[in-house]
Amino acid sequence: MYTRVSQRLDRLIGLGHSHLMHNSAMGVEKESLRVNRDGGIAQTAHPSTLGAALTHPYITTDYSEALTEFITPPFHDIRRVLDFLRDSQQFVYQRLDGEYLWATSMPCVVAGETSIPVARYGSSNAGKMKHVYRLGLGHRYGRVMQVIAGVHFNYSFPPEFWPVYSELEGNRLPLQDFISESYMALIRNLQRFGWLIPYLFGASPAICKSFLGGAPTTLQSFNENTYYEPYATSLRMGDIGYQNNKENEHGIKASYDSLAAYIDSLACAIRTPCPACEGIGVVVDGEYRQLNANILQIENEYYSTIRPKQLLQGNEKPTLALKRRGIAYVELRSLDVNAFDPLGINERQLHFLECFLLFCLLHRSPGISAEERLAIDDNELRAAHRGRDPELTLTRGTQQIRLREWATELLEQMQAVCELLDQSSAGAPYCAALAEQQRKVADPELTPSARMLNEMRDRGEGFYHFARRMSEIHQHFFNNLPLSENRERFFKDLALKSIEDQKALEAADEISFPEYLQRYFDQS
């Protein structure tokens, strides 16, 4: 099953190309909910001292005004990624007045839909579009679902890797076409093996009962304010998290057979009317409720564990950017916020993820059939809700296999990939990261989800009190960490520049918002 990986690795090593991965580029996006002194979602605006969320490249907001998002630039070194993430969070902590950042993916006490302020981005057409899109998400799926936080890992292989890999594969396509199809192959395999991510890194086995707002559930009661599942790893990735069900109802599902098929499937969903969304209305009493009444408002609405990405030029549609210039990098989206690390993610995780993505690239990757698509979705849900159950089986082909057995096989096959990556690193960090994951498979009690539940039991805490305690620990960490003068000046200057940039956008608008939307969707 894994011979293709070994063959490709052998060819790379045999030709002296082990150094090629040294120049890969990676970055992180981390979401954190701002919380007030009482442990509720902050009702205050995104602090002006942080800059303008619309135009700041590294400190912005996601769905809610209270959902801060930290974005790192792409770096060639994992340590630099984490240093930037640390410094940006520290800069924010120093400017919070009586508030702190929530340490977990699942939100704190939720006082209903109206307690979640939708993010605002000013009066420009671009800012209005971002706001209306979020209003639409709230109407379609509910606001509570939108304040679940996560960590995204962005990754691209080195430019010098692709010509060598193309030659080794005997490729006859133009290089960018080969790159795009190789990334699509990686994406298919990441979906096949993606259940491994919530098992290893899932940190949301429990939730505050307020999250469900009194709705019926099959989750068990942990105590008077907490629901959980005994073997859960990541309820965020389970069926209580953000899902796109309308695509299934209308027979439209993103295709990963090729980049062209992926683009066409999303474009179809964006232009296909949705009766349920038509019932919401687009403009009601002179106010926009959503961007349109189609299955998807825009591409970003489509939920997926991993996305192909291209850098946008101006107001370009993501699918059009992919069509014009191919895939530049991939965005892995299935990571919970690591509640045990102040940064929300750590070095070992990133080393493992880089190895995992290279493994998915080198592994054989046929198209995904309708039957396999169902199995992929089901495997993800099983791993999210019951991943630590020693008897849990997943579907592989036409057979059932225990999760722990399959995970053991996969990690064993990654050993050679880690050894390749370690050839251009000091101290064998990739093999060390892999060994840590192998210990989690051998002993599920070492996983973050098990550690969280065990701490809650040992301390007599529910989810809320655990998450608040960890949030206060992280707040103390950042408040006692020095920020260099250069970094302080860097973020202050960016904040001021972002405010000026937003004002310039607002002053430059010369067309109405309806015309702006029409032009955006008419791009081809």
Sequence and secondary structure as in RCSB ss.txt:
>XXXX:A:sequence
MYTRVSQRLDRLIGLGHSHLMHNSAMGVEKESLRVNRDGGIAQTAHPSTLGAALTHPYITTDYSEALTEFITPPF
HDIRRVLDFLRDSQQFVYQRLDGEYLWATSMPCVVAGETSIPVARYGSSNAGKMKHVYRLGLGHRYGRVMQVIAG
VHFNYSFPPEFWPVYSELEGNRLPLQDFISESYMALIRNLQRFGWLIPYLFGASPAICKSFLGGAPTTLQSFNEN
TYYEPYATSLRMGDIGYQNNKENEHGIKASYDSLAAYIDSLACAIRTPCPACEGIGVVVDGEYRQLNANILQIEN
EYYSTIRPKQLLQGNEKPTLALKRRGIAYVELRSLDVNAFDPLGINERQLHFLECFLLFCLLHRSPGISAEERLA
IDDNELRAAHRGRDPELTLTRGTQQIRLREWATELLEQMQAVCELLDQSSAGAPYCAALAEQQRKVADPELTPSA
RMLNEMRDRGEGFYHFARRMSEIHQHFFNNLPLSENRERFFKDLALKSIEDQKALEAADEISFPEYLQRYFDQS
>XXXX:A:secstr
  HHHHHHHHHHHHTT GGGGGG EEEEEEEEEEE TTSBB  S   GGG  TTT SSEEESSBTTEEEEE   B
SSHHHHHHHHHHHHHHHHTT SS EE  SSS SB   GGGS B    SSHHHHHHHHHHHHHHHHH TGGGG   
EEEEEE  TTHHHHHHHHTT  S HHHHHHHHHHHHHHHHHHHTTHHHHHH  BSEEEGGGGTT   S EEEETT
EEE TT SBGGGTTTS    HHHHTT     SSHHHHHHHHHHHHHSB HHHHHH SEETTEES S SBS SSGG
GS  SEEEE    TT  HHHHHHHH   EEEEEEE   TTSTTSS HHHHHHHHHHHHHHHHS      HHHHHH
HHHHHHHHHHHTT TT EEEETTEEEEHHHHHHHHHHHHHHHHHHHHTTSSS HHHHHHHHHHHHHH GGGSHHH
HHHHHHHHHT  HHHHHHHHHHHHHHHHHTS   HHHHHHHHHHHHHHHHHHHHHHHH  S HHHHHHHHHH  
